[in-house]
Amino acid sequence: MNRFTLLISRLLLVLAGMSLLAMMFLVVSNIIMRQVASSFGGTTEVVGWLTAVMVSSSLAYAQLSKAHIELDMLVARLPQRLQRLIQLLVAVASLLFFTMVAFKLWEYGTFAMQRGTLSQSLRLTIYPIIYLVAFDFSAFCLVLLMDVRDCLTQGRET
């Protein structure tokens, strides 16, 4: 499961980078087009989608590489055993919370697909983006599950 999680996290990180590049290209192109002729319609909407994809796609790799901010000033002074317990509690709470987020995103994607929900400006279906973000959060939950496992087996710190 470790190699699989690493592979998925890296692929999602590449997707996040591609989303960032697409956003930059779209914004710069829109600025240039505004000076030359008329700007693209729906740029704000597409940039919003790409931002959601970029952020959600980078979560799993950030958690895997421990790139998130940790406030451990108080915890570092506690006994090692209590530190591990707090790490386990935080990992379990994070897993539960983000599992609910992923589940609700899958539900919302299904709801948007069934209702035929369209975006406001471009009138495009939005459920594929919602499903992609739901998949990203599910991959993040997989990494959090590994963190819980590692806390229970006294592995790497969370």
Secondary structure by P-SEA (a helix, b strand, c coil): caaaaaaaaaaaaaaaaaaaaaaaaaaaaaaaaaaccccccaaaaaaaaaaaaaaaaaaaaaaaaccccccccccccccaaaaaaaaaaaaaaaaaaaaaaaaaaaaaaaaaaaacccccccccccaaaaaaaaaaaaaaaaaaaaaaaaaaaccccc
